[in-house]
Amino acid sequence: MKIAIHHRKGSFSDRWISYCEENNIDYKLVNTYDSDIVTQVADCNFFMWHFHQNDYRDTQFAKALILSLEAKGIRCFPNSHTCWYFDNKIWEKYLLEAIDAPLVPSYIFYTKEEALKWVTTTDFPKVFKLKGGASASNVQLVQTRRKAEKLINQCFGKGFSQYRWKECLKEEWRKYKEGKVGLRNVLRPLYYALKPYPTEYSHYHQKEIGYAYFQDYIKDNDSDLRVVIIGDKAIGEKRYVRKDDFRASGSGKFEYVKLREDVLQIAFSTAKRLHLQSVAFDFIFRDNEPLIVEMSYGFGTHGISRCNGYYTKDLQWHDEPEPNFWNWMIQNLITQK
């Protein structure tokens, strides 16, 4: 038995490598960006890669590589079921609707005419989203029909750049006021604004254009619930919205609370039906009923890694300070049938 691991410092692979070394599991480090990557993993039974939505190389081919290695008979983490929808909120919409999961009502349009017609029949506010982005980037609250029409015209006009310095400046200023970053972080978006291609990702990745995606705005939520399912275990946290904002993702404000049974049941059931090895669900509530906002195979670990225990699929709680869910990923991959 041998595991091929693509190592990216600061990613899940840090812990995967440590687990293999501590448990005498044979592994090798590979470079997925090499043209001969299929040959590199030929002597391995398993392949693990925590690919990232902000690396233009990963977005180019990660899902295709995983599907190809599976065709070769190599078990992967994430596997194709787990990651095919990753960083695409539109694909998430179709996937969750197909199994009648409780998704926040969502609307997608592929022509300007259809989108503008819908705007005249719906109510506001609505939440406008681009299909990619983490930590609530590319998400904004639309209060009026006029603002929605402006966004729709941009969707089917010049589109949206992958780097929008004004939004980044606003976010860095928020973090600066909260004492989380220094002045240099605030000035960085201004510097990037002067460059023809601010970031490598924005240079190599096409604009977001040719669609318009909205979700209903569910009021009276001062937080959301992040629930992570890995195999038959679940961990979670409550994340509070940012000051003077409606978004919880990326706020950095969280606490650990007892998760509701109905939320856990939905999370476990949805993960099982979709054959997901790992998934983070974000829940909010409408009239006390849980609704899924988004989902992702990968997730930030700063908060969730400090949980004081986990749930099993029978909804029982197990005390375990800072549960090592990275290890669960390897254990499940090796033992799955």
N, C-alpha and C positions, 0 to 999 in steps of 0.2 A: 504493500500500500504506500502510495506516495502522493503528496499534495503539491500542485504547482500554485504558487502565490505571486501575484504581481504586487510589489511593495510600493506604496506611496506614503511617505512619512506623514504622520498625523491622521491617517485613515484607519479603518478597521484592521488593516494588515499588521499594524504594530502589535496588537493583541493576538492576532492569529499566529504570528511567528513565535511570540513568547509561549503560547500554549503548546505549539508543536515541540519546542525545545524542552519545555518542562515535562512533557509527557512522552518524550522519545519517539515522536511521530516523524517519519521520513518526509521531508519537504525540500523543494527547490524554489529559488527565486527566479522568476522569468520576467521578460520585458515584453508586454503586450504590443508595444509600438514597433517591435522588430518585424520585418517582413516574414521571417521564418517562425513565427510564434506557434503555429500548428505543429511544426517539427519539434520545437522546444518542449512541448507538453506531451509528446507522443509516449513517453515512458511513465506517465502519471495516470492515476485513477481519478483524481479530483483536481478541480481548478477553481481558484478563488480570486476575485478581483472586486474591490470596492471602487467602482468607477464613479466619476463625479460629473454633475451636470454643468459645471463651470469650466471644464477642460474641453476645448474644442475638439481635441483628438478623441476623447472618450465618446463625445456625441456623434462622431463620424462613424464609428464602427463597433462599439462595445457590444451592442445587442446582436449584431450579425455574427461576431466572433463567438459569443456564447452559444447561439443556436448552432453554429458550425461544429463546435466542440462537442455539443450534445449529440449531433449526428455521428460523431466519431466514437461515441460510447463513453465519453468522459462526463462525470457528474460535476455540475457547476454550482457555485454560489456567487451571485444569484443565478438561478436558472432562468430559462426564458419566460416561464409563467410569472416569475417574481418580478422581472424587470422590464418586460416589453413596453409597459405603459409609462415607465419612469419619466418624470419631468414633462409630462404632457397631460394637462388638465382636461383636455378634450377627450383623449383616449380614456382617462379615468371615468369621465361622465358616461360614455357608452358602456364601459365595463360594469360599472356599478348599477346602472339602469337595467342591464341585461339580466341581472340576478335579483332584481327588485330590492337592492340594498337601500337603506334610508338616506339617500343623497339629498343635500340641499338642492331645491329645484334650480335647474341649470338650463341655459339656452345658448345654442350655437347657430351661427348664420354664416353662409358662404357666399352671399351676394349682398351688396349694399342695399339694394331695393328691399329685400326681405327683412333686413335688420331695421331699416328706417320705418317700414310698415309696422313691425312689431312694437317699436318705440311708442307709436301712437295708441297702442292698445293696452300697454302695461302701466303699472304704477311705479313710483319711485319713493325712496332710493333703491338702487340696484348696485351690485358689486361687479365691477369690470375687471377682467383678468386677461393677461396674456397666457399662453399655454405653458410656458416654462418659467422657472424662477423659484428660489427658495427664500425662507425667512420673510415671507409676505412681500417680496419684491414683485413688481409688475402687477400689483393689486391696488385698486383705488375705489373709493366710494363715490358713486355718481348720484348726486342729489336731484338733478333736474333732467327733463327730456332734452333741453337744449345742450347740456353737457354730453349726454349720451349720443346725440346726433353728431357732435363735434368729434367724439372718439370714433364713431363708426366711419365718418368721412376719412379719418386718418387711417383706420384699419384697411380701407379699400383705396387709399390714396398713397401717401408717401410711406406709410407703415411706421413701425416703431424700431428704433435702433436697439441693439443689444446692450448698449451702455447709454444711459440718460443721466448726464452729470447733475442736472438740477435735483432729480430725485435722490441721487447719491449724496449730494451736498446736504439736503434736508435731513436724511437719515444720520449722517455723520455728525451733524449739528445737534441732533437729539441725543446721541450717545455722548457727545462732548459735555452737554449740559448735565447729564447724569453721571459724569465723571468716569465714563467707561473707556474713552479714548482721548488722545492728546490733540493739540491744535494741528499737528501735522496731518492727521487723518481728515480734518475738516478742509484743509487746503488742497488735499490730493485731487478731489473732483474738479477744482478750478484748474489745476494743472492739466488734467486729462481733457478738459474742455477745449484746450488749445491745440490738441493733437488731432490729425486727420482720422486716425484710428486709435481711440483712447486705450483699448485693451486688446490683447491678442484674441480673446474670444469674439469681441465685436468685429474684429477684422476678418476672421475666418468663418464667421457664422452669419447666415443671411438675416435680413430684417424679419420681424414678425409682421406678416402682411397677408391679406386675403381671407381673413375670417374675423368674426366678432363674437366674443364669449362673455356672457353675463351669468351671475347667480343672484337669487333672491337675497336681499339683506334681511337677516334675522336679528331683530332688535333685542335689547335688554340682555345681552350677553357681555358680562365684564371679563370673561375668560373663556378658554376652551379646554378640552381634555385631550391630551396626547396619549394615545394607547398604542404600545408597541407589542406586536405578536411575533414571537419567534418559536416555531414549532408548537408545542403544547403549553407554552408559558407566556405570560403577559406582564408587562410593567407599564406604569403610567405616571403622569403628572398633570397638575392643573396649571395652566399658563395664563397669566393675566394680560389684559390688553395694554397697549402703550398709553401713556398719558395723552389725552385729547385725540384719541385715535380709536379705531374699531378692531384693529388687528392684534392678535396675540402672538402669532408666530414671529420670532425674532425679538420679542420684547425683553427677554432675559429675566423676566419676573415669573417665578414659578414656586409651587409648593407641592407636597406630596399628600394626597388625600385618599380616602377609601373610594375605590371606583364602584360605580353603580353596577348592579348585576345585569341590568338590561344592556348597558354599554358593553360590558365584557362579553355577553352572549352574542351581540351583533358583531363585535370585533373577531371573536373566535370563529363564528359561523362564516363570516365573509372571507376571512383568510383561508379557511378550509375549502370553501366552495370554489375559490379562485386558485387553489393549489399554491399558495404563497409561502415561501420559506421564511420570509421576514417582511414585515410591513408596519408602518407607522400610520395610524388613522388619527385625524383631527376631528373631534366632535364638538358641535355646539347644540343648543337646545331651543326648540320652538314649542311653546306651551308645555314645557317639561318633557318633550319627546326628543330623544337624541337623533341628530342628523350628522352624516359624514360630510365634511367640507372638502377634504382632500386626502390623498394617501400617497405613500412613497416607500420603496424598499429600503432606502437609506435615510438616515436621520441624524440630526445633531446629538451629540452625546454629553454635552456639558451639564445639562440638567438631569436628563433621564438616567445617567449612570450613577447618580447619587441616591436612587431610590433605596428604601430600607426593606425591600422584599419584593416578592412577585406572586402572581396568581397562576394556578394551573387550570386546565380546561374544565375541571369540575367546579371552578369558581372559588376554590379554597385558597386562602392566603398563607404564604410561607415567609417567615422572617429570614432575611438574608441581607445584611447591610451591603450596599453597592453590588448588587448581583452582576456577575460577569457574563453578560449576554453575548459578548463576542465569542466566548467558548461554546455557548449553545449552538452558534452557527456552525462551527466545525463538527461538534458532536452529532448534530442532526444530519449534516451532510454525509458523514461517514456511515451512520447507522440507518439512514432511510432505505426503505425497500422499494 
